[in-house]
């Protein structure tokens, strides 16, 4: 299964999060993503000024393993896998501090914090979705009680490594994870309190808010005792603190992120096709020269002219065949490929390709979806939209992933960020003046946003299942205003 989520990342970029979820049946999972982007012709985005290099410069992808899924109450149990695995790793560091034991200790620390963050987020998200106050009160108690229990049991483990034989640097990793978890609890709880405060007041909501506030107060007291910084309104201090929290997040999730060494795809086949093109051109030139020499003799003016013309045509034939093969390759091969690895072990491959295509090569189902989203009939034809096709092919070896991960891994997430700065270069002013006559017969001028729409239709394929998702990006010269799924 492939999941997709989209959101505005900043004023000039949108973010798509793909979840490539394996079936865990011990075989290779094959995923395909095709994305057709419909760009208004007025933006002047075309193959001459926006080729493959420009596109890949505007795309940034982060690939990471999907965080193992545990409920908050599961992690809180003393016999839970995250807690027991971490405890064993801590004990090995004390008794046999080999490099492999230190690596395992750091790995399980980071994984525990990442799993806790994910479980807390999922529970908070579920809380926001419930409509019954009775269910909400139960879930709030579950959230508060289990969050406290997880933090308490995690912090009790510090005693294991609080011994002279364990270095300060090794113990500092535990403190970094502890600070990260405190920050996550504070951040999630503040957001939940914000939701409560935006709701109409009732006795149940007062109780719920009090429960959240109690958790928050207790955690802030602990943070003050441990010397963990919090926002205090000082711009310099708060800026540094936000940066520090960002570094903490990267440190914790470093065990999940996958570095991709991207290379060109289909290089050997491409060179073979190009060699064939050169060979065909040479055969043509040699055949013409041989035939002319037989007919006119060794050195004659007709032979000289024919040789010059055949040489000119030979180069044109070679270039035409190279162009033909390049476009044939574009349908079957990709621009880039990268290995998905856990440690030094390969568990999958990601390939991606990009091209401008004509509407005649765009599937009918995609064109129908685009037309249904138009505000006027045949909008895409009227505005002569350019069509860009982005392709992605992901192969994940379930068995190899299971062998090389200590936790059960469901697959990988890819967060693809598409930067749209170049799309704004030839837009009109962000606001335009519009004159009108009001009901009292007076002339009024309104400043109206001048918007442009970029439509993206995704086709997701896995295990014989195909589904489509359509998104509309609303932009002005000042950047992205919003992105909506249609």
C-alpha positions in Angstrom: 0.0 0.0 0.0 1.1 3.6 -0.7 -0.1 6.4 1.4 0.3 10.1 0.5 -0.1 13.3 2.4 0.5 16.8 1.2 1.0 20.2 2.9 2.4 23.6 2.4 5.9 23.6 3.8 6.8 27.3 3.4 6.0 30.2 1.1 7.8 28.7 -1.8 7.6 24.9 -1.4 5.1 22.1 -0.9 5.7 18.8 0.8 4.5 15.3 -0.2 4.9 12.4 2.3 4.8 9.0 0.7 4.4 5.9 2.9 5.6 2.7 1.1 4.1 0.0 3.3 5.2 -3.5 2.8 3.0 -6.6 3.0 5.5 -8.4 5.2 5.2 -11.6 3.2 8.9 -12.2 2.8 9.0 -11.2 -0.9 10.0 -8.0 -2.7 7.4 -5.2 -2.8 7.1 -3.2 -6.0 5.8 0.3 -5.8 5.2 2.9 -8.6 4.3 6.5 -8.4 3.5 8.6 -11.5 2.8 12.4 -11.1 1.4 14.6 -13.8 1.9 18.3 -13.2 -0.2 20.7 -15.2 1.5 24.1 -15.3 -0.1 27.3 -16.8 1.6 28.3 -20.0 1.8 31.9 -18.7 4.5 30.8 -16.3 6.8 30.0 -19.2 8.0 26.7 -17.8 9.1 24.6 -20.7 11.9 22.1 -21.8 14.1 24.9 -23.0 14.3 26.8 -19.7 13.3 24.0 -17.2 15.0 20.8 -17.9 15.9 17.7 -15.8 18.7 19.5 -14.0 16.5 22.4 -12.9 13.8 20.0 -11.8 16.1 17.9 -9.6 17.6 21.0 -8.1 14.0 22.0 -7.0 13.3 18.6 -5.5 14.6 17.6 -2.1 13.9 14.1 -0.8 14.4 12.6 2.7 14.0 8.8 2.9 13.6 7.1 6.3 12.4 3.8 7.7 8.8 3.9 9.0 9.0 4.2 12.8 7.9 0.9 14.4 4.3 1.3 15.5 3.4 0.8 19.2 0.5 2.2 21.2 1.4 4.5 24.1 0.0 2.0 26.6 2.1 -0.8 25.0 5.4 1.2 25.5 4.4 1.9 29.1 4.3 -1.8 30.0 7.4 -3.0 31.8 7.7 -6.0 29.4 7.4 -3.9 26.2 10.0 -4.6 23.5 11.3 -1.0 23.4 11.8 -0.9 27.1 13.3 -4.3 27.6 15.6 -4.0 24.6 16.9 -0.6 25.9 17.4 -2.1 29.4 19.5 -4.9 28.0 21.6 -2.5 25.9 22.3 -0.4 29.0 23.4 -3.4 31.0 25.8 -4.5 28.3 27.4 -1.1 28.2 28.2 -1.4 31.9 29.4 -5.1 31.8 31.1 -5.4 28.4 31.7 -1.9 27.0 32.8 -3.0 23.5 32.2 -0.7 20.5 29.4 -3.0 19.3 27.7 -2.6 22.7 28.1 1.2 22.6 26.6 1.3 19.1 23.7 -0.9 20.3 23.1 1.3 23.3 23.0 4.4 21.2 20.7 2.7 18.6 18.2 1.5 21.2 18.1 4.9 23.0 17.3 6.7 19.7 14.7 4.1 18.7 13.0 4.3 22.1 12.7 8.1 21.9 11.5 7.9 18.2 8.9 5.3 19.0 7.7 7.3 22.0 7.4 10.4 19.8 5.4 8.5 17.2 3.1 6.9 19.7 2.4 10.2 21.5 1.7 11.9 18.1 -0.7 9.2 17.1 -2.6 9.2 20.4 -2.9 13.0 20.3 -4.2 12.8 16.7 -6.7 10.2 17.7 -7.8 12.5 20.6 -8.5 15.4 18.3 -10.6 13.2 16.1 -13.1 12.0 18.7 -16.5 13.7 19.1 -17.7 12.1 22.3 -16.6 13.8 25.5 -16.9 10.4 27.3 -14.4 8.9 24.9 -12.3 12.0 25.1 -12.0 11.8 28.9 -10.9 8.2 28.8 -8.4 8.9 26.1 -7.0 11.9 28.0 -6.5 9.8 31.1 -4.8 7.2 28.9 -2.6 9.9 27.3 -1.6 11.6 30.6 -1.2 8.4 32.6 0.8 6.4 30.1 3.0 9.4 29.1 4.0 9.8 32.8 4.6 6.0 33.1 6.8 5.8 30.0 8.9 8.8 31.1 9.2 7.4 34.7 10.3 4.0 33.6 12.7 5.4 31.0 14.3 7.8 33.5 14.7 5.0 36.1 17.0 3.2 33.6 19.5 6.0 34.0 20.6 4.4 37.3 22.1 1.5 35.3 24.7 3.6 33.6 25.2 6.1 36.4 28.5 4.4 37.4 32.2 5.4 37.2 32.9 2.9 34.4 30.6 4.6 31.9 32.0 7.8 30.4 30.3 11.2 30.6 30.0 11.2 26.8 28.1 7.9 26.8 25.8 9.1 29.6 25.2 12.3 27.7 23.4 10.4 25.0 20.8 9.3 27.5 20.3 12.9 28.7 19.8 14.1 25.1 17.1 11.5 24.6 15.5 12.5 27.9 15.5 16.2 27.0 14.0 15.3 23.6 11.2 13.3 25.1 10.4 16.1 27.6 10.3 18.6 24.7 7.9 16.3 22.7 5.6 15.9 25.7 5.5 19.7 26.2 4.9 20.4 22.5 2.1 17.9 22.1 0.4 18.8 25.3 0.4 22.5 24.6 -1.2 21.8 21.2 -3.9 19.7 22.9 -4.6 22.5 25.4 -4.9 24.9 22.5 -7.6 22.7 21.0 -9.4 22.6 24.3 -9.3 26.4 24.7 -10.8 26.9 21.3 -13.8 24.7 22.2 -16.9 25.9 24.0 -16.4 25.6 27.8 -18.0 22.7 29.7 -17.4 20.9 32.9 -15.8 18.0 31.1 -13.5 20.2 29.1 -12.4 22.0 32.3 -11.4 18.6 33.7 -9.6 17.6 30.5 -7.7 20.9 30.5 -6.7 20.4 34.1 -5.4 17.0 33.4 -3.3 18.3 30.5 -2.1 21.3 32.6 -1.1 18.9 35.4 1.1 16.8 33.0 2.6 20.0 31.6 3.4 21.5 35.0 5.0 18.3 36.2 7.2 18.0 33.1 8.2 21.7 33.3 9.2 21.2 36.9 11.4 18.2 35.9 12.9 20.2 33.0 13.9 23.0 35.4 15.4 20.5 37.8 17.5 18.9 35.0 18.5 22.3 33.5 16.7 21.8 30.2 16.0 25.2 28.6 12.5 26.4 27.7 11.2 29.4 25.7 11.4 32.6 27.7 10.5 35.4 25.3 14.1 36.5 24.7 14.6 36.5 20.9 18.3 35.4 20.9 17.7 32.7 23.5 14.5 31.3 21.8 16.2 31.3 18.4 19.1 29.2 19.8 16.7 26.9 21.6 14.6 26.2 18.5 17.8 25.4 16.6 18.9 23.1 19.5 15.5 21.3 19.4 16.0 20.8 15.6 19.4 19.2 16.2 17.9 17.0 18.9 15.3 15.7 16.4 17.9 15.0 13.8 20.0 13.2 16.4 17.1 11.0 17.6 15.9 10.1 14.1 19.3 9.5 12.6 18.8 5.7 13.0 15.8 5.9 10.7 17.1 8.1 8.0 18.5 6.5 4.9 21.3 8.2 2.9 20.8 7.7 -0.9 23.8 7.6 -3.3 22.1 8.6 -6.5 23.5 7.6 -9.9 22.3 7.8 -13.4 20.1 4.9 -14.5 20.4 2.9 -17.8 23.9 4.2 -18.6 25.2 1.0 -20.2 22.0 0.5 -22.3 22.2 4.2 -23.3 25.8 3.8 -24.6 24.8 0.7 -26.5 22.0 2.5 -28.3 24.3 5.5 -29.0 26.9 3.1 -30.4 24.2 1.6 -32.7 23.3 5.1 -33.8 26.9 5.8 -34.7 27.3 2.5 -36.4 24.2 3.0 -38.6 25.4 6.5 -39.6 28.9 5.0 -40.5 27.3 2.2 -42.5 25.3 4.8 -44.5 28.4 7.0 -45.2 30.6 4.0 -46.1 28.0 2.5 -48.4 27.5 5.8 -50.3 31.3 6.3 -50.6 31.8 2.7 -51.9 28.9 3.0 -54.4 30.1 6.3 -55.7 33.7 5.2 -56.0 32.6 2.1 -58.0 30.5 4.3 -60.4 32.8 7.4 -60.9 36.3 6.1 -60.1 38.8 7.1 -57.5 39.2 10.8 -57.7 36.4 12.8 -59.5 34.4 15.9 -58.6 31.1 13.9 -58.2 32.9 11.6 -55.8 34.2 14.6 -53.8 30.7 16.2 -53.6 29.1 12.9 -52.6 31.6 12.3 -49.9 31.0 15.8 -48.4 27.3 15.4 -48.5 27.4 11.8 -47.0 29.6 13.1 -44.2 27.1 15.8 -43.4 24.2 13.4 -43.5 26.1 10.8 -41.4 26.3 13.3 -38.5 22.6 14.2 -38.9 21.6 10.5 -39.0 23.6 9.8 -35.9 22.1 12.8 -34.0 18.6 11.8 -35.1 19.0 8.2 -34.0 20.5 9.4 -30.6 17.5 11.6 -30.1 15.1 8.8 -31.0 16.8 6.3 -28.7 17.0 8.8 -25.9 13.2 9.3 -26.0 12.7 5.5 -26.3 14.9 5.1 -23.2 12.8 7.7 -21.4 9.8 5.4 -21.4 11.7 2.3 -20.1 14.5 3.7 -18.0 14.9 6.4 -15.3 17.2 9.4 -14.8 18.5 8.4 -11.4 18.6 5.4 -9.1 19.7 4.9 -5.5 20.1 2.0 -3.2 18.2 1.8 0.1 20.5 0.4 2.8 20.3 -0.4 6.5 23.9 -0.1 7.6 25.9 -1.6 4.8 23.2 -3.9 3.7 21.1 -3.2 0.6 17.3 -3.7 1.2 15.8 -1.9 -1.8 16.2 0.5 -4.8 14.6 3.8 -5.7 14.5 5.1 -9.2 13.1 8.4 -10.5 12.6 10.1 -13.9 11.3 13.4 -15.2 10.1 14.6 -18.6 7.8 17.0 -20.3 5.2 15.1 -22.3 2.4 16.0 -24.7 -1.3 15.8 -23.7 -1.7 13.0 -26.3 0.6 10.9 -24.2 -1.2 11.6 -21.0 -3.7 8.9 -19.9 -7.3 9.7 -20.5 -8.2 9.0 -16.9 -5.7 11.7 -15.8 -7.0 14.2 -18.4 -10.6 13.6 -17.2 -9.6 14.3 -13.6 -7.8 17.5 -14.7 -10.9 18.6 -16.6 -13.3 17.9 -13.7 -11.2 20.3 -11.5 -11.5 23.2 -14.0 -13.5 26.3 -13.1 -14.5 26.7 -16.8 -15.0 24.1 -19.5 -11.7 23.0 -21.2 -9.7 25.2 -18.9 -6.5 23.2 -19.5 -6.9 23.6 -23.3 -7.7 27.3 -23.1 -4.6 28.1 -21.1 -2.4 25.6 -23.0 -1.0 24.0 -19.9 2.4 22.3 -20.1 2.4 18.7 -18.7 5.4 17.4 -16.7 5.6 13.8 -15.7 7.6 12.7 -12.7 8.0 8.9 -12.2 9.2 6.9 -9.2 9.8 3.2 -8.9 10.5 1.7 -5.4 11.5 -1.9 -4.8 11.8 -3.1 -1.1 13.1 -6.5 -0.2 11.0 -7.5 2.9 13.2 -10.4 3.8 16.4 -8.4 3.7 14.8 -5.6 5.8 13.7 -8.1 8.4 17.2 -9.6 8.6 18.9 -6.2 9.1 16.5 -4.5 11.6 16.1 -5.3 15.3 12.6 -3.9 15.3 9.8 -5.0 12.9 9.9 -2.5 10.0 6.8 -1.9 7.8 8.6 -0.1 5.0 9.9 3.4 4.2 8.6 7.0 4.2 9.8 9.5 1.7 9.3 13.2 2.3 9.6 15.0 -1.1 9.8 18.7 -1.0 9.1 20.5 -4.3 10.4 24.1 -4.4 8.4 26.4 -6.7 10.5 29.6 -6.7 11.1 29.4 -10.4 7.4 29.2 -11.1 6.9 32.7 -9.7 9.5 34.5 -11.9 7.0 35.5 -14.6 3.9 35.9 -12.5 2.0 39.2 -12.4 1.9 41.2 -9.2 0.5 39.4 -6.2 -2.4 41.8 -6.0 -4.2 43.7 -8.8 -6.6 46.7 -8.5 -10.2 46.0 -9.6 -12.6 48.9 -10.0 -16.4 48.4 -9.4 -19.5 50.5 -8.7 -21.0 49.8 -5.2 -24.7 49.7 -4.5 -24.7 53.3 -3.4 -23.4 54.2 -6.9 -19.9 55.1 -5.7 -16.6 53.9 -7.4 -14.6 51.5 -5.3 -11.3 49.9 -6.0 -10.5 46.5 -4.5 -7.0 44.9 -4.3 -7.5 41.3 -5.4 -5.0 38.5 -5.3 -3.8 37.3 -8.7 -3.7 33.6 -8.3 -2.4 30.7 -10.4 -3.2 27.0 -10.1 -0.8 24.2 -10.5 -2.5 20.8 -10.6 -0.7 17.6 -9.7 -2.4 14.2 -10.2 -0.7 11.2 -8.6 -1.1 7.6 -9.7 -0.1 5.1 -6.9 0.4 1.4 -7.9 1.2 -1.5 -5.6 0.4 -5.2 -5.8 -2.1 -4.7 -8.6 -3.9 -1.9 -6.8 -4.1 1.5 -8.5 -5.4 4.7 -6.9 -5.4 8.4 -7.9 -5.0 11.6 -5.8 -5.4 15.1 -7.2 -3.9 18.2 -5.6 -4.3 21.9 -6.5 -1.6 24.3 -5.5 -2.8 27.9 -5.3 0.1 30.4 -5.9 0.7 34.1 -6.2 3.9 35.9 -7.0 4.5 35.9 -3.2 4.6 32.1 -3.2 2.3 29.2 -2.2 -1.0 30.2 -0.6 -2.4 26.7 -0.1 -2.5 23.2 -1.3 -5.8 21.2 -1.4 -6.7 17.7 -2.3 -9.6 17.7 -4.7 
